[in-house]
Amino acid sequence: MPTVNLLLRLIFFAAAIHGASAATLELASPVQQTALLELYTSEGCSSCPPADRWLSQFKNDPRLWKNIVPVAFHVDYWNHLGWQDRFSDASYTQRQHGYERYGYLGFVYTPGLVFNGREWRGWFERQGLPATKPDNIGVLKATIEDNRVTADFDPLGSMPSPLILNIALLAFDQTSDVSSGENRGKKLVHDFVVLDWQQFPKETAKDHYYWTLNGLPRRFPANATGIALWITADNDPTPLQATGGYLH
C-alpha cells in the first residue's frame, strides 16, 4: 500500500506534467542503454559557468534523448557563501553524496560530472564523452497524457529489486543576474536545469515493471519544458536505463 507521502508526490508530479503539456507525449529509449549525463553545479561557484555552457551544447546534439539524457542538478552547499541559487535543492546534494558513498565519486565538488553513474573528469581536459559500447538492457517507455503518466520498463535480463523510477522536470534557457558571491555581476544561462526530481519505487519484481501516476492539481511553473526519466535499483544511484524529451 503506498504511503500518504508517496501518493502526494504522485499527485504533484502528474499535476506538474499535466500543466506543462496538454498533448499526448510518448517517449521510449532504445534497447541499448541510454547514458544519463549529470552535471552538479551551482550559481555560487565561479568554475561552474563554463560547465553550464558546455552542457547547453547538447540541445543541438543529434544524440540527445536517444543516446544521452543530460540533467543539471544545482547543489545547495554554495548557498551560504554569498549567493542563493534559486535552482538548488538539498536532495540534489544528497544524490551527489550518494555517488560518493557508493565509491563512484572520489569526493563531492562542483562542477562535477557523472556519466552513466560514474565520475567523469574528462571535461576538465576538454575531452569528448567516453566512447561506450552500450549493453542491450531493455526498453523504458513513458506516456504523458492529460493528468496521467504511465511508464514501463521491459528488461532483457534479470534485474535487482526493487526498481525505482526517477523523474526530473527540466527547464531550458533560464537566466540569472548574479549580484553577489563568486559570480557577482555575471549573467548566467542554464539548460537542462532540474526543477524537481522525484523517485517512485516498484516493489514487485516481474518480467515487466509498470508505474502509473495520477493527479488533478495544476500548479507547476510553465518553465518546465523537458522531462528526464531513468531507472535505478534500490538505493544505488547508478542509472540502468534512461529516456527523455521536450514537453512542448
NUNUKOL-395480 format. One record per residue: residue number from 1; x, y, z of N, C-alpha, C, O in turn. Coordinates in nm, 3 decimals, decimal comma. Layout:
# NUNUKOL-395480
    nr       n.u       n.v       n.w      ca.u      ca.v      ca.w       c.u       c.v       c.w       o.u       o.v       o.w
   NUM         X         Y         Z         X         Y         Z         X         Y         Z         X         Y         Z
...
This chain:
# NUNUKOL-395480
    nr       n.u       n.v       n.w      ca.u      ca.v      ca.w       c.u       c.v       c.w       o.u       o.v       o.w
     1     0,086    -0,120     0,000     0,000     0,000     0,000     0,089     0,125     0,000     0,172     0,138     0,090
     2     0,075     0,217    -0,098     0,158     0,336    -0,100     0,134     0,422     0,023     0,022     0,428     0,074
     3     0,240     0,489     0,069     0,225     0,580     0,181     0,158     0,707     0,137     0,149     0,735     0,017
     4     0,108     0,787     0,234     0,045     0,915     0,201     0,144     1,006     0,132     0,109     1,076     0,036
     5     0,271     1,005     0,180     0,372     1,090     0,119     0,394     1,053    -0,027     0,405     1,141    -0,112
     6     0,399     0,923    -0,057     0,416     0,881    -0,194     0,297     0,921    -0,279     0,315     0,965    -0,393
     7     0,177     0,908    -0,227     0,058     0,949    -0,303     0,061     1,098    -0,334     0,026     1,139    -0,445
     8     0,102     1,178    -0,237     0,111     1,322    -0,261     0,213     1,352    -0,368     0,192     1,439    -0,452
     9     0,324     1,280    -0,366     0,426     1,301    -0,469     0,375     1,259    -0,606     0,403     1,326    -0,705
    10     0,301     1,148    -0,612     0,242     1,106    -0,739     0,149     1,213    -0,794     0,153     1,246    -0,913
    11     0,064     1,268    -0,706    -0,029     1,373    -0,748     0,046     1,495    -0,797     0,012     1,553    -0,900
    12     0,150     1,534    -0,723     0,227     1,653    -0,761     0,291     1,636    -0,897     0,287     1,726    -0,981
    13     0,351     1,519    -0,919     0,423     1,501    -1,044     0,330     1,490    -1,163     0,357     1,547    -1,269
    14     0,222     1,418    -1,147     0,125     1,411    -1,256     0,069     1,550    -1,286     0,049     1,585    -1,402
    15     0,044     1,626    -1,181    -0,006     1,763    -1,199     0,095     1,849    -1,270     0,061     1,930    -1,356
    16     0,220     1,832    -1,232     0,327     1,912    -1,292     0,332     1,890    -1,442     0,338     1,986    -1,519
    17     0,330     1,765    -1,481     0,343     1,735    -1,623     0,216     1,772    -1,697     0,221     1,815    -1,812
    18     0,101     1,757    -1,632    -0,025     1,797    -1,695    -0,025     1,946    -1,724    -0,072     1,989    -1,829
    19     0,028     2,026    -1,631     0,033     2,170    -1,651     0,129     2,210    -1,761     0,113     2,315    -1,823
    20     0,230     2,124    -1,786     0,330     2,159    -1,886     0,288     2,121    -2,027     0,332     2,183    -2,124
    21     0,204     2,020    -2,040     0,172     1,973    -2,175     0,033     1,911    -2,177     0,004     1,820    -2,100
    22    -0,053     1,960    -2,265    -0,188     1,906    -2,276    -0,194     1,794    -2,380    -0,286     1,712    -2,376
    23    -0,098     1,789    -2,472    -0,098     1,687    -2,576    -0,034     1,559    -2,524     0,039     1,559    -2,424
    24    -0,064     1,449    -2,594    -0,003     1,321    -2,558     0,142     1,319    -2,601     0,175     1,355    -2,714
    25     0,228     1,277    -2,510     0,370     1,265    -2,539     0,412     1,123    -2,510     0,387     1,070    -2,402
    26     0,477     1,060    -2,608     0,527     0,925    -2,590     0,678     0,925    -2,603     0,734     0,977    -2,699
    27     0,744     0,866    -2,504     0,889     0,860    -2,501     0,932     0,714    -2,492     0,862     0,632    -2,433
    28     1,045     0,683    -2,552     1,097     0,547    -2,544     1,247     0,547    -2,566     1,298     0,614    -2,656
    29     1,316     0,471    -2,484     1,459     0,452    -2,504     1,481     0,346    -2,611     1,389     0,270    -2,641
    30     1,600     0,338    -2,668     1,633     0,219    -2,747     1,656     0,102    -2,654     1,656     0,118    -2,532
    31     1,675    -0,016    -2,710     1,703    -0,132    -2,626     1,842    -0,122    -2,565     1,866    -0,174    -2,456
    32     1,934    -0,053    -2,635     2,066    -0,030    -2,579     2,058     0,074    -2,469     1,969     0,160    -2,469
    33     2,149     0,067    -2,375     2,147     0,161    -2,263     2,170     0,304    -2,310     2,266     0,332    -2,382
    34     2,082     0,393    -2,269     2,098     0,537    -2,291     2,170     0,595    -2,170     2,135     0,567    -2,056
    35     2,271     0,678    -2,197     2,354     0,732    -2,089     2,287     0,853    -2,024     2,240     0,943    -2,094
    36     2,283     0,854    -1,892     2,242     0,973    -1,818     2,367     1,054    -1,789     2,461     1,004    -1,727
    37     2,368     1,178    -1,833     2,481     1,269    -1,812     2,439     1,371    -1,708     2,353     1,455    -1,735
    38     2,499     1,366    -1,590     2,462     1,453    -1,478     2,571     1,557    -1,452     2,688     1,524    -1,436
    39     2,529     1,682    -1,448     2,618     1,791    -1,408     2,574     1,840    -1,271     2,457     1,875    -1,251
    40     2,667     1,843    -1,177     2,642     1,901    -1,045     2,708     2,038    -1,044     2,830     2,050    -1,058
    41     2,625     2,141    -1,026     2,669     2,277    -1,050     2,607     2,372    -0,948     2,521     2,331    -0,869
    42     2,649     2,497    -0,951     2,592     2,599    -0,863     2,619     2,737    -0,920     2,725     2,764    -0,976
    43     2,520     2,825    -0,904     2,540     2,964    -0,945     2,639     3,036    -0,854     2,687     3,144    -0,889
    44     2,670     2,979    -0,739     2,766     3,040    -0,648     2,909     2,998    -0,672     2,999     3,043    -0,600
    45     2,932     2,915    -0,771     3,066     2,859    -0,800     3,122     2,924    -0,926     3,062     2,914    -1,033
    46     3,237     2,991    -0,913     3,295     3,062    -1,028     3,345     2,969    -1,137     3,363     3,011    -1,251
    47     3,369     2,842    -1,104     3,417     2,746    -1,204     3,304     2,680    -1,281     3,328     2,608    -1,377
    48     3,180     2,705    -1,240     3,067     2,633    -1,298     3,014     2,688    -1,430     2,970     2,609    -1,513
    49     3,014     2,820    -1,454     2,956     2,868    -1,579     3,011     2,804    -1,705     2,933     2,775    -1,797
    50     3,143     2,778    -1,716     3,190     2,707    -1,837     3,129     2,568    -1,852     3,099     2,525    -1,964
    51     3,111     2,497    -1,742     3,050     2,365    -1,749     2,903     2,375    -1,787     2,852     2,291    -1,862
    52     2,833     2,478    -1,736     2,694     2,500    -1,776     2,685     2,524    -1,926     2,596     2,470    -1,993
    53     2,775     2,605    -1,979     2,773     2,633    -2,123     2,803     2,507    -2,203     2,743     2,484    -2,308
    54     2,894     2,426    -2,153     2,927     2,301    -2,221     2,805     2,210    -2,227     2,778     2,149    -2,331
    55     2,730     2,200    -2,115     2,612     2,115    -2,114     2,507     2,165    -2,212     2,435     2,086    -2,272
    56     2,498     2,297    -2,228     2,396     2,355    -2,318     2,413     2,310    -2,462     2,316     2,309    -2,537
    57     2,535     2,274    -2,501     2,557     2,235    -2,640     2,480     2,108    -2,678     2,459     2,082    -2,796
    58     2,439     2,032    -2,579     2,368     1,908    -2,611     2,227     1,934    -2,663     2,162     1,841    -2,712
    59     2,179     2,057    -2,653     2,049     2,090    -2,714     2,052     2,065    -2,864     1,950     2,034    -2,925
    60     2,170     2,080    -2,925     2,184     2,064    -3,069     2,261     1,938    -3,107     2,307     1,925    -3,220
    61     2,274     1,847    -3,014     2,347     1,724    -3,039     2,250     1,618    -3,091     2,146     1,595    -3,030
    62     2,281     1,552    -3,202     2,189     1,452    -3,257     2,168     1,332    -3,164     2,074     1,255    -3,185
    63     2,253     1,315    -3,063     2,238     1,203    -2,970     2,139     1,233    -2,858     2,107     1,145    -2,778
    64     2,091     1,357    -2,852     2,004     1,398    -2,741     1,880     1,310    -2,732     1,814     1,283    -2,832
    65     1,850     1,267    -2,610     1,735     1,187    -2,568     1,745     1,040    -2,605     1,698     0,955    -2,530
    66     1,805     1,006    -2,719     1,814     0,866    -2,758     1,941     0,800    -2,703     1,935     0,687    -2,654
    67     2,052     0,869    -2,710     2,179     0,814    -2,662     2,229     0,881    -2,534     2,299     0,819    -2,454
    68     2,192     1,007    -2,516     2,236     1,084    -2,400     2,117     1,164    -2,345     2,046     1,230    -2,421
    69     2,097     1,156    -2,215     1,997     1,238    -2,147     2,071     1,325    -2,045     2,114     1,275    -1,941
    70     2,088     1,456    -2,074     2,161     1,544    -1,983     2,067     1,605    -1,878     1,952     1,639    -1,907
    71     2,118     1,618    -1,756     2,045     1,685    -1,648     2,145     1,766    -1,566     2,259     1,724    -1,547
    72     2,102     1,881    -1,518     2,187     1,968    -1,436     2,126     1,980    -1,297     2,022     2,044    -1,280
    73     2,190     1,921    -1,198     2,148     1,930    -1,060     2,223     2,046    -0,993     2,346     2,044    -0,986
    74     2,150     2,146    -0,945     2,211     2,259    -0,874     2,215     2,225    -0,725     2,111     2,213    -0,660
    75     2,334     2,209    -0,672     2,352     2,172    -0,531     2,337     2,294    -0,442     2,340     2,408    -0,489
    76     2,320     2,269    -0,312     2,294     2,381    -0,219     2,410     2,416    -0,128     2,396     2,505    -0,044
    77     2,526     2,348    -0,141     2,633     2,373    -0,045     2,715     2,497    -0,075     2,809     2,528    -0,001
    78     2,682     2,570    -0,181     2,743     2,700    -0,207     2,656     2,815    -0,156     2,701     2,929    -0,154
    79     2,535     2,787    -0,115     2,438     2,893    -0,087     2,478     2,984     0,028     2,434     3,099     0,034
    80     2,560     2,934     0,119     2,598     3,016     0,236     2,717     3,107     0,208     2,764     3,178     0,297
    81     2,765     3,106     0,084     2,886     3,183     0,051     2,855     3,310    -0,028     2,940     3,359    -0,101
    82     2,733     3,362    -0,014     2,706     3,493    -0,071     2,598     3,498    -0,176     2,553     3,607    -0,212
    83     2,554     3,384    -0,228     2,450     3,385    -0,332     2,362     3,262    -0,317     2,412     3,150    -0,310
    84     2,231     3,282    -0,312     2,134     3,174    -0,305     2,095     3,131    -0,446     2,031     3,207    -0,519
    85     2,133     3,011    -0,483     2,097     2,956    -0,614     1,951     2,913    -0,610     1,915     2,822    -0,535
    86     1,867     2,979    -0,690     1,723     2,951    -0,686     1,688     2,813    -0,740     1,577     2,765    -0,717
    87     1,780     2,749    -0,810     1,753     2,616    -0,862     1,805     2,505    -0,771     1,786     2,387    -0,799
    88     1,871     2,543    -0,662     1,936     2,443    -0,577     1,836     2,372    -0,487     1,728     2,424    -0,456
    89     1,875     2,252    -0,446     1,791     2,174    -0,356     1,880     2,076    -0,281     1,976     2,021    -0,336
    90     1,848     2,055    -0,154     1,928     1,965    -0,071     1,925     1,822    -0,123     2,022     1,748    -0,105
    91     1,815     1,781    -0,186     1,807     1,644    -0,236     1,906     1,620    -0,349     1,953     1,508    -0,368
    92     1,939     1,725    -0,425     2,037     1,710    -0,533     2,176     1,690    -0,473     2,256     1,610    -0,522
    93     2,203     1,764    -0,367     2,330     1,745    -0,296     2,338     1,604    -0,240     2,443     1,540    -0,247
    94     2,228     1,555    -0,185     2,226     1,420    -0,129     2,249     1,315    -0,237     2,315     1,214    -0,213
    95     2,196     1,340    -0,357     2,221     1,245    -0,466     2,370     1,240    -0,499     2,425     1,132    -0,519
    96     2,435     1,356    -0,504     2,579     1,358    -0,531     2,657     1,285    -0,421     2,751     1,212    -0,449
    97     2,616     1,306    -0,296     2,679     1,234    -0,186     2,656     1,083    -0,198     2,740     1,004    -0,156
    98     2,542     1,044    -0,256     2,516     0,903    -0,276     2,619     0,839    -0,367     2,663     0,727    -0,341
    99     2,658     0,909    -0,473     2,764     0,858    -0,560     2,895     0,843    -0,483     2,970     0,748    -0,504
   100     2,922     0,937    -0,395     3,044     0,928    -0,313     3,037     0,807    -0,219     3,135     0,734    -0,206
   101     2,923     0,787    -0,154     2,910     0,675    -0,060     2,930     0,540    -0,128     2,988     0,449    -0,069
   102     2,883     0,528    -0,251     2,898     0,402    -0,323     3,036     0,387    -0,387     3,065     0,283    -0,446
   103     3,121     0,489    -0,375     3,255     0,482    -0,431     3,263     0,515    -0,578     3,366     0,491    -0,641
   104     3,155     0,570    -0,635     3,153     0,606    -0,776     3,207     0,747    -0,801     3,230     0,787    -0,915
   105     3,225     0,822    -0,693     3,272     0,960    -0,699     3,377     0,977    -0,590     3,355     0,939    -0,475
   106     3,494     1,034    -0,628     3,602     1,048    -0,532     3,569     1,138    -0,416     3,598     1,107    -0,301
   107     3,506     1,252    -0,447     3,460     1,346    -0,345     3,357     1,437    -0,408     3,342     1,439    -0,530
   108     3,287     1,512    -0,326     3,180     1,599    -0,373     3,238     1,734    -0,409     3,306     1,797    -0,328
   109     3,211     1,781    -0,532     3,266     1,909    -0,578     3,183     1,960    -0,695     3,103     1,886    -0,753
   110     3,203     2,085    -0,729     3,142     2,145    -0,848     3,251     2,216    -0,929     3,347     2,268    -0,871
   111     3,238     2,221    -1,062     3,142     2,141    -1,138     3,184     1,995    -1,138     3,301     1,962    -1,158
   112     3,089     1,909    -1,115     3,114     1,766    -1,115     3,026     1,697    -1,216     2,907     1,724    -1,225
   113     3,085     1,607    -1,292     3,011     1,537    -1,396     3,010     1,388    -1,367     3,113     1,329    -1,332
   114     2,894     1,328    -1,383     2,876     1,184    -1,367     2,815     1,133    -1,496     2,708     1,178    -1,539
   115     2,882     1,038    -1,558     2,838     0,982    -1,686     2,807     0,835    -1,666     2,895     0,756    -1,630
   116     2,682     0,799    -1,689     2,640     0,660    -1,672     2,670     0,609    -1,532     2,707     0,493    -1,513
   117     2,654     0,697    -1,433     2,668     0,655    -1,295     2,810     0,655    -1,241     2,833     0,608    -1,130
   118     2,908     0,707    -1,318     3,045     0,708    -1,272     3,107     0,847    -1,295     3,075     0,915    -1,393
   119     3,193     0,886    -1,204     3,260     1,015    -1,214     3,334     1,025    -1,347     3,401     0,930    -1,390
   120     3,322     1,141    -1,412     3,393     1,165    -1,539     3,460     1,301    -1,531     3,393     1,404    -1,523
   121     3,592     1,301    -1,534     3,670     1,424    -1,524     3,727     1,469    -1,659     3,806     1,563    -1,664
   122     3,687     1,402    -1,767     3,739     1,438    -1,898     3,706     1,579    -1,941     3,777     1,639    -2,022
   123     3,595     1,633    -1,886     3,558     1,770    -1,924     3,669     1,869    -1,891     3,690     1,965    -1,964
   124     3,740     1,846    -1,782     3,845     1,938    -1,741     3,963     1,937    -1,838     4,038     2,034    -1,847
   125     3,979     1,828    -1,911     4,084     1,819    -2,013     4,028     1,843    -2,153     4,095     1,818    -2,253
   126     3,905     1,893    -2,160     3,837     1,922    -2,286     3,826     1,798    -2,375     3,838     1,806    -2,497
   127     3,803     1,686    -2,313     3,783     1,562    -2,386     3,636     1,546    -2,423     3,548     1,604    -2,359
   128     3,611     1,467    -2,526     3,475     1,430    -2,558     3,426     1,325    -2,461     3,505     1,267    -2,386
   129     3,298     1,300    -2,461     3,243     1,198    -2,373     3,306     1,062    -2,403     3,345     1,035    -2,517
   130     3,318     0,977    -2,302     3,381     0,847    -2,325     3,307     0,766    -2,431     3,184     0,768    -2,438
   131     3,384     0,697    -2,512     3,323     0,605    -2,608     3,268     0,486    -2,531     3,336     0,429    -2,446
   132     3,146     0,450    -2,560     3,082     0,339    -2,490     3,029     0,236    -2,589     2,995     0,269    -2,703
   133     3,022     0,113    -2,544     2,955     0,007    -2,617     2,835    -0,035    -2,531     2,844    -0,130    -2,454
   134     2,725     0,037    -2,547     2,613     0,015    -2,455     2,557    -0,126    -2,463     2,545    -0,184    -2,570
   135     2,525    -0,179    -2,346     2,464    -0,310    -2,338     2,318    -0,303    -2,382     2,253    -0,199    -2,372
   136     2,267    -0,416    -2,430     2,124    -0,427    -2,455     2,056    -0,450    -2,321     2,058    -0,562    -2,268
   137     1,997    -0,346    -2,266     1,945    -0,350    -2,130     1,794    -0,368    -2,124     1,741    -0,428    -2,031
   138     1,724    -0,316    -2,226     1,579    -0,319    -2,227     1,522    -0,182    -2,256     1,595    -0,083    -2,252
   139     1,394    -0,175    -2,284     1,329    -0,051    -2,327     1,253     0,012    -2,211     1,176    -0,055    -2,143
   140     1,277     0,140    -2,191     1,200     0,221    -2,096     1,107     0,311    -2,176     1,153     0,389    -2,259
   141     0,976     0,300    -2,149     0,877     0,380    -2,220     0,797     0,464    -2,121     0,780     0,427    -2,005
   142     0,749     0,578    -2,169     0,662     0,662    -2,087     0,561     0,730    -2,177     0,593     0,772    -2,289
   143     0,439     0,741    -2,128     0,332     0,813    -2,198     0,276     0,918    -2,103     0,243     0,888    -1,989
   144     0,267     1,041    -2,152     0,215     1,153    -2,073     0,091     1,205    -2,146     0,100     1,254    -2,258
   145    -0,024     1,193    -2,080    -0,149     1,233    -2,143    -0,243     1,287    -2,036    -0,272     1,221    -1,937
   146    -0,289     1,410    -2,058    -0,376     1,476    -1,962    -0,310     1,471    -1,824    -0,198     1,518    -1,807
   147    -0,378     1,415    -1,728    -0,324     1,415    -1,592    -0,269     1,279    -1,552    -0,264     1,247    -1,433
   148    -0,229     1,199    -1,648    -0,177     1,066    -1,618    -0,040     1,046    -1,683    -0,018     1,083    -1,799
   149     0,050     0,987    -1,607     0,180     0,947    -1,657     0,194     0,798    -1,635     0,182     0,750    -1,522
   150     0,217     0,724    -1,741     0,242     0,581    -1,728     0,382     0,552    -1,782     0,425     0,610    -1,882
   151     0,450     0,463    -1,714     0,584     0,423    -1,757     0,597     0,273    -1,741     0,539     0,214    -1,650
   152     0,674     0,212    -1,830     0,704     0,071    -1,813     0,845     0,043    -1,860     0,897     0,108    -1,951
   153     0,905    -0,055    -1,797     1,042    -0,095    -1,827     1,040    -0,244    -1,854     0,997    -0,323    -1,771
   154     1,089    -0,282    -1,973     1,090    -0,420    -2,016     1,236    -0,465    -2,028     1,295    -0,453    -2,135
   155     1,294    -0,516    -1,919     1,437    -0,554    -1,923     1,459    -0,683    -2,001     1,371    -0,768    -2,011
   156     1,578    -0,695    -2,056     1,612    -0,816    -2,130     1,663    -0,927    -2,038     1,658    -1,044    -2,074
   157     1,711    -0,890    -1,922     1,762    -0,988    -1,828     1,705    -0,965    -1,690     1,617    -0,881    -1,670
   158     1,757    -1,041    -1,594     1,711    -1,026    -1,457     1,757    -0,892    -1,401     1,863    -0,841    -1,437
   159     1,675    -0,835    -1,312     1,701    -0,705    -1,253     1,695    -0,715    -1,102     1,619    -0,796    -1,047
   160     1,776    -0,634    -1,033     1,764    -0,628    -0,887     1,629    -0,567    -0,849     1,564    -0,500    -0,929
   161     1,590    -0,591    -0,725     1,461    -0,538    -0,678     1,482    -0,470    -0,544     1,564    -0,517    -0,465
   162     1,411    -0,361    -0,515     1,311    -0,300    -0,603     1,374    -0,206    -0,704     1,482    -0,152    -0,681
   163     1,306    -0,188    -0,816     1,347    -0,088    -0,914     1,277     0,044    -0,883     1,164     0,047    -0,835
   164     1,348     0,152    -0,911     1,298     0,286    -0,882     1,287     0,365    -1,012     1,382     0,369    -1,091
   165     1,172     0,426    -1,034     1,155     0,519    -1,146     1,189     0,659    -1,097     1,127     0,711    -1,004
   166     1,288     0,720    -1,161     1,327     0,858    -1,132     1,269     0,949    -1,240     1,278     0,919    -1,359
   167     1,209     1,059    -1,199     1,157     1,157    -1,294     1,208     1,295    -1,255     1,195     1,337    -1,140
   168     1,267     1,363    -1,352     1,312     1,501    -1,331     1,245     1,590    -1,434     1,245     1,559    -1,553
   169     1,189     1,702    -1,388     1,134     1,802    -1,478     1,241     1,908    -1,503     1,308     1,953    -1,410
   170     1,257     1,946    -1,629     1,370     2,028    -1,672     1,326     2,161    -1,729     1,215     2,173    -1,783
   171     1,413     2,260    -1,717     1,392     2,392    -1,778     1,510     2,427    -1,866     1,623     2,382    -1,843
   172     1,483     2,509    -1,966     1,584     2,550    -2,063     1,585     2,702    -2,074     1,487     2,770    -2,043
   173     1,699     2,754    -2,121     1,713     2,898    -2,146     1,678     2,981    -2,023     1,613     3,085    -2,033
   174     1,721     2,935    -1,907     1,699     3,007    -1,782     1,816     3,102    -1,758     1,932     3,062    -1,771
   175     1,788     3,226    -1,722     1,893     3,324    -1,699     1,884     3,377    -1,556     1,776     3,389    -1,498
   176     2,000     3,409    -1,501     2,008     3,468    -1,368     2,112     3,580    -1,369     2,224     3,560    -1,417
   177     2,075     3,696    -1,318     2,169     3,806    -1,298     2,221     3,797    -1,155     2,149     3,829    -1,060
   178     2,344     3,755    -1,142     2,401     3,728    -1,010     2,458     3,857    -0,953     2,542     3,922    -1,016
   179     2,413     3,894    -0,835     2,453     4,022    -0,775     2,550     4,008    -0,659     2,594     4,109    -0,603
   180     2,586     3,885    -0,621     2,681     3,868    -0,512     2,748     3,731    -0,526     2,711     3,652    -0,612
   181     2,846     3,705    -0,441     2,916     3,579    -0,447     3,023     3,575    -0,554     3,058     3,680    -0,609
   182     3,074     3,457    -0,585     3,187     3,442    -0,677     3,154     3,484    -0,820     3,243     3,523    -0,896
   183     3,027     3,477    -0,857     2,986     3,514    -0,993     2,920     3,652    -0,999     2,841     3,680    -1,090
   184     2,951     3,735    -0,904     2,890     3,868    -0,897     2,909     3,944    -1,028     3,018     3,949    -1,084
   185     2,797     4,002    -1,076     2,800     4,081    -1,199     2,783     4,000    -1,326     2,779     4,058    -1,434
   186     2,772     3,870    -1,316     2,759     3,786    -1,434     2,612     3,753    -1,462     2,530     3,743    -1,372
   187     2,584     3,736    -1,590     2,452     3,686    -1,633     2,470     3,541    -1,672     2,538     3,511    -1,770
   188     2,412     3,451    -1,597     2,429     3,309    -1,620     2,312     3,252    -1,698     2,197     3,293    -1,679
   189     2,343     3,158    -1,785     2,241     3,093    -1,867     2,248     2,942    -1,841     2,356     2,883    -1,840
   190     2,131     2,881    -1,821     2,125     2,740    -1,786     2,029     2,665    -1,877     1,925     2,717    -1,918
   191     2,067     2,541    -1,908     1,979     2,447    -1,979     1,981     2,313    -1,906     2,072     2,284    -1,829
   192     1,879     2,234    -1,932     1,864     2,102    -1,869     1,860     2,115    -1,716     1,900     2,023    -1,644
   193     1,810     2,230    -1,667     1,805     2,254    -1,522     1,697     2,167    -1,459     1,582     2,169    -1,502
   194     1,734     2,091    -1,357     1,637     2,011    -1,284     1,555     2,103    -1,193     1,609     2,163    -1,100
   195     1,425     2,114    -1,221     1,334     2,192    -1,137     1,279     2,110    -1,021     1,253     2,163    -0,913
   196     1,263     1,981    -1,045     1,221     1,892    -0,939     1,258     1,751    -0,981     1,257     1,717    -1,099
   197     1,290     1,669    -0,882     1,328     1,531    -0,905     1,261     1,446    -0,798     1,271     1,474    -0,679
   198     1,191     1,342    -0,842     1,122     1,252    -0,750     1,150     1,108    -0,790     1,183     1,078    -0,904
   199     1,135     1,019    -0,692     1,157     0,877    -0,714     1,032     0,799    -0,675     0,966     0,831    -0,576
   200     1,000     0,696    -0,756     0,880     0,618    -0,734     0,916     0,469    -0,739     0,947     0,417    -0,846
   201     0,913     0,401    -0,624     0,954     0,260    -0,621     0,847     0,168    -0,680     0,728     0,196    -0,676
   202     0,896     0,059    -0,733     0,810    -0,050    -0,776     0,856    -0,174    -0,701     0,964    -0,227    -0,729
   203     0,778    -0,219    -0,607     0,823    -0,322    -0,514     0,825    -0,461    -0,576     0,908    -0,544    -0,539
   204     0,735    -0,489    -0,669     0,721    -0,625    -0,721     0,809    -0,645    -0,843     0,799    -0,571    -0,940
   205     0,895    -0,744    -0,837     0,982    -0,777    -0,950     0,912    -0,877    -1,042     0,880    -0,988    -1,000
   206     0,890    -0,837    -1,166     0,828    -0,924    -1,266     0,905    -0,905    -1,397     1,006    -0,834    -1,401
   207     0,855    -0,969    -1,503     0,920    -0,950    -1,632     0,904    -0,807    -1,681     0,990    -0,756    -1,752
   208     0,793    -0,743    -1,645     0,767    -0,605    -1,679     0,752    -0,524    -1,550     0,707    -0,575    -1,447
   209     0,790    -0,397    -1,558     0,774    -0,307    -1,444     0,687    -0,190    -1,490     0,715    -0,128    -1,592
   210     0,582    -0,161    -1,413     0,487    -0,056    -1,451     0,475     0,047    -1,340     0,482     0,016    -1,221
   211     0,457     0,172    -1,384     0,427     0,280    -1,291     0,312     0,361    -1,350     0,312     0,389    -1,470
   212     0,215     0,399    -1,267     0,106     0,485    -1,311     0,093     0,599    -1,211     0,077     0,575    -1,091
   213     0,100     0,722    -1,259     0,093     0,840    -1,175    -0,032     0,918    -1,213    -0,050     0,953    -1,329
   214    -0,117     0,946    -1,115    -0,240     1,021    -1,139    -0,246     1,146    -1,051    -0,187     1,150    -0,943
   215    -0,316     1,246    -1,098    -0,335     1,366    -1,018    -0,418     1,470    -1,091    -0,437     1,461    -1,212
   216    -0,469     1,569    -1,017    -0,555     1,671    -1,074    -0,502     1,813    -1,062    -0,521     1,890    -1,157
   217    -0,438     1,855    -0,951    -0,397     1,996    -0,941    -0,301     2,036    -1,053    -0,229     1,952    -1,106
   218    -0,301     2,164    -1,087    -0,214     2,215    -1,194    -0,140     2,336    -1,140    -0,190     2,448    -1,146
   219    -0,024     2,314    -1,087     0,045     2,423    -1,020     0,192     2,433    -1,054     0,262     2,517    -0,997
   220     0,241     2,350    -1,146     0,384     2,355    -1,176     0,416     2,473    -1,267     0,337     2,505    -1,356
   221     0,531     2,539    -1,248     0,564     2,656    -1,331     0,574     2,621    -1,479     0,615     2,511    -1,516
   222     0,536     2,717    -1,561     0,531     2,694    -1,705     0,669     2,674    -1,765     0,680     2,627    -1,879
   223     0,777     2,708    -1,690     0,909     2,694    -1,748     0,960     2,550    -1,744     1,075     2,526    -1,779
   224     0,877     2,455    -1,701     0,914     2,314    -1,711     0,882     2,267    -1,852     0,767     2,239    -1,885
   225     0,983     2,258    -1,936     0,962     2,226    -2,077     1,031     2,097    -2,119     1,030     2,062    -2,237
   226     1,090     2,026    -2,026     1,154     1,899    -2,057     1,136     1,800    -1,944     1,103     1,837    -1,832
   227     1,157     1,674    -1,976     1,143     1,568    -1,876     1,251     1,463    -1,900     1,282     1,429    -2,014
   228     1,307     1,412    -1,793     1,401     1,301    -1,800     1,352     1,191    -1,707     1,308     1,219    -1,595
   229     1,359     1,068    -1,752     1,319     0,953    -1,672     1,432     0,851    -1,676     1,493     0,829    -1,780
   230     1,459     0,789    -1,562     1,558     0,683    -1,561     1,527     0,584    -1,448     1,455     0,616    -1,353
   231     1,582     0,464    -1,462     1,560     0,355    -1,369     1,685     0,333    -1,286     1,796     0,330    -1,339
   232     1,667     0,318    -1,155     1,775     0,279    -1,066     1,728     0,160    -0,983     1,610     0,125    -0,983
   233     1,823     0,099    -0,912     1,790    -0,017    -0,829     1,812     0,017    -0,683     1,923     0,051    -0,642
   234     1,706     0,007    -0,605     1,712     0,029    -0,461     1,776     0,165    -0,432     1,732     0,265    -0,487
   235     1,880     0,170    -0,346     1,941     0,298    -0,310     2,061     0,335    -0,396     2,118     0,443    -0,379
   236     2,101     0,247    -0,486     2,215     0,274    -0,573     2,176     0,379    -0,676     2,078     0,359    -0,748
   237     2,249     0,492    -0,687     2,208     0,598    -0,781     2,241     0,567    -0,927     2,202     0,645    -1,014
   238     2,310     0,458    -0,956     2,351     0,427    -1,092     2,230     0,409    -1,184     2,144     0,326    -1,155
   239     2,220     0,485    -1,294     2,109     0,466    -1,387     2,125     0,338    -1,469     2,234     0,310    -1,518
   240     2,018     0,262    -1,482     2,019     0,140    -1,562     1,970     0,166    -1,704     2,024     0,110    -1,800
   241     1,870     0,251    -1,718     1,817     0,290    -1,849     1,753     0,427    -1,835     1,703     0,461    -1,728
   242     1,754     0,506    -1,943     1,704     0,643    -1,937     1,635     0,681    -2,066     1,662     0,624    -2,172
   243     1,546     0,779    -2,055     1,485     0,840    -2,173     1,442     0,981    -2,133     1,449     1,019    -2,016
   244     1,399     1,057    -2,230     1,356     1,194    -2,200     1,309     1,264    -2,326     1,312     1,206    -2,435
   245     1,267     1,387    -2,311     1,222     1,464    -2,425     1,168     1,599    -2,383     1,163     1,632    -2,265
   246     1,128     1,676    -2,482     1,067     1,807    -2,460     0,918     1,789    -2,436     0,852     1,710    -2,504
   247     0,864     1,862    -2,339     0,722     1,855    -2,311     0,641     1,935    -2,410     0,527     1,898    -2,441
   248     0,696     2,044    -2,461     0,630     2,122    -2,567     0,729     2,215    -2,630     0,695     2,290    -2,722
